[in-house]
Amino acid sequence: MKFAKIATVSALLALSSAAFAAKPTSIVFQGNHESSTGAAYSEYMVKCSNGKTATLTAWENRRKWCAGNELNDSCERKQIKAAKAACSAL
């Protein structure tokens, strides 16, 4: 009986921590820019549910969405996925 209670409590704690992870609440366009290599990109500001903000950039005519100001390996094809990743990294 005691083992079942411990297992239940640990499962609930694991689920509750995922529920309280920061999520994007708004995405606002900031402007168009050009990188040092000449590639055009758009910059967006993501407001997260924990009160913090993150920068999101769109590359290749909004086909790649990356957290931060540079094109990197952790980019997503969907804007909302990249915004969720940026908020969870804060």
C-alpha positions as a Python dict, from the first residue, in 0.01 Angstrom:
ca = {
    (1, 'M'): (0, 0, 0),
    (2, 'K'): (281, 238, 87),
    (3, 'F'): (456, 169, -244),
    (4, 'A'): (138, 253, -438),
    (5, 'K'): (108, 588, -259),
    (6, 'I'): (471, 675, -329),
    (7, 'A'): (435, 579, -695),
    (8, 'T'): (117, 786, -728),
    (9, 'V'): (271, 1093, -565),
    (10, 'S'): (584, 1074, -780),
    (11, 'A'): (374, 1041, -1097),
    (12, 'L'): (164, 1343, -1000),
    (13, 'L'): (474, 1550, -929),
    (14, 'A'): (619, 1462, -1268),
    (15, 'L'): (298, 1564, -1444),
    (16, 'S'): (261, 1887, -1247),
    (17, 'S'): (613, 2004, -1329),
    (18, 'A'): (537, 1965, -1700),
    (19, 'A'): (213, 2157, -1657),
    (20, 'F'): (395, 2454, -1500),
    (21, 'A'): (660, 2484, -1770),
    (22, 'A'): (669, 2827, -1932),
    (23, 'K'): (454, 2853, -2242),
    (24, 'P'): (436, 3127, -2507),
    (25, 'T'): (154, 3377, -2454),
    (26, 'S'): (220, 3612, -2747),
    (27, 'I'): (450, 3649, -3046),
    (28, 'V'): (513, 4003, -3177),
    (29, 'F'): (695, 4098, -3498),
    (30, 'Q'): (998, 4321, -3431),
    (31, 'G'): (1142, 4381, -3778),
    (32, 'N'): (1334, 4251, -4078),
    (33, 'H'): (1713, 4225, -4061),
    (34, 'E'): (2012, 4092, -4250),
    (35, 'S'): (2282, 3869, -4105),
    (36, 'S'): (2654, 3931, -4144),
    (37, 'T'): (2656, 3676, -4428),
    (38, 'G'): (2379, 3861, -4612),
    (39, 'A'): (2091, 3626, -4529),
    (40, 'A'): (1759, 3800, -4464),
    (41, 'Y'): (1561, 3710, -4151),
    (42, 'S'): (1270, 3839, -3944),
    (43, 'E'): (1285, 3893, -3569),
    (44, 'Y'): (999, 3823, -3328),
    (45, 'M'): (963, 3872, -2952),
    (46, 'V'): (798, 3588, -2762),
    (47, 'K'): (635, 3662, -2426),
    (48, 'C'): (624, 3359, -2197),
    (49, 'S'): (382, 3267, -1920),
    (50, 'N'): (659, 3305, -1659),
    (51, 'G'): (691, 3678, -1742),
    (52, 'K'): (1015, 3649, -1939),
    (53, 'T'): (1071, 3724, -2307),
    (54, 'A'): (1270, 3540, -2571),
    (55, 'T'): (1386, 3626, -2921),
    (56, 'L'): (1269, 3417, -3213),
    (57, 'T'): (1401, 3453, -3568),
    (58, 'A'): (1249, 3335, -3896),
    (59, 'W'): (1478, 3231, -4181),
    (60, 'E'): (1431, 3120, -4542),
    (61, 'N'): (1099, 3305, -4590),
    (62, 'R'): (964, 3176, -4257),
    (63, 'R'): (1046, 2812, -4330),
    (64, 'K'): (1288, 2786, -4035),
    (65, 'W'): (1217, 2926, -3689),
    (66, 'C'): (1507, 2953, -3444),
    (67, 'A'): (1538, 3066, -3084),
    (68, 'G'): (1787, 3352, -3059),
    (69, 'N'): (1934, 3582, -3321),
    (70, 'E'): (2125, 3327, -3526),
    (71, 'L'): (2044, 3039, -3758),
    (72, 'N'): (2137, 2731, -3556),
    (73, 'D'): (2086, 2355, -3541),
    (74, 'S'): (1794, 2370, -3297),
    (75, 'C'): (1547, 2528, -3540),
    (76, 'E'): (1191, 2416, -3600),
    (77, 'R'): (966, 2417, -3905),
    (78, 'K'): (668, 2550, -3705),
    (79, 'Q'): (659, 2884, -3529),
    (80, 'I'): (474, 2756, -3222),
    (81, 'K'): (720, 2470, -3167),
    (82, 'A'): (1013, 2712, -3176),
    (83, 'A'): (832, 2951, -2939),
    (84, 'K'): (762, 2667, -2693),
    (85, 'A'): (1128, 2562, -2707),
    (86, 'A'): (1242, 2920, -2649),
    (87, 'C'): (1016, 2961, -2345),
    (88, 'S'): (1111, 2627, -2194),
    (89, 'A'): (1481, 2718, -2228),
    (90, 'L'): (1431, 3022, -1999),
}
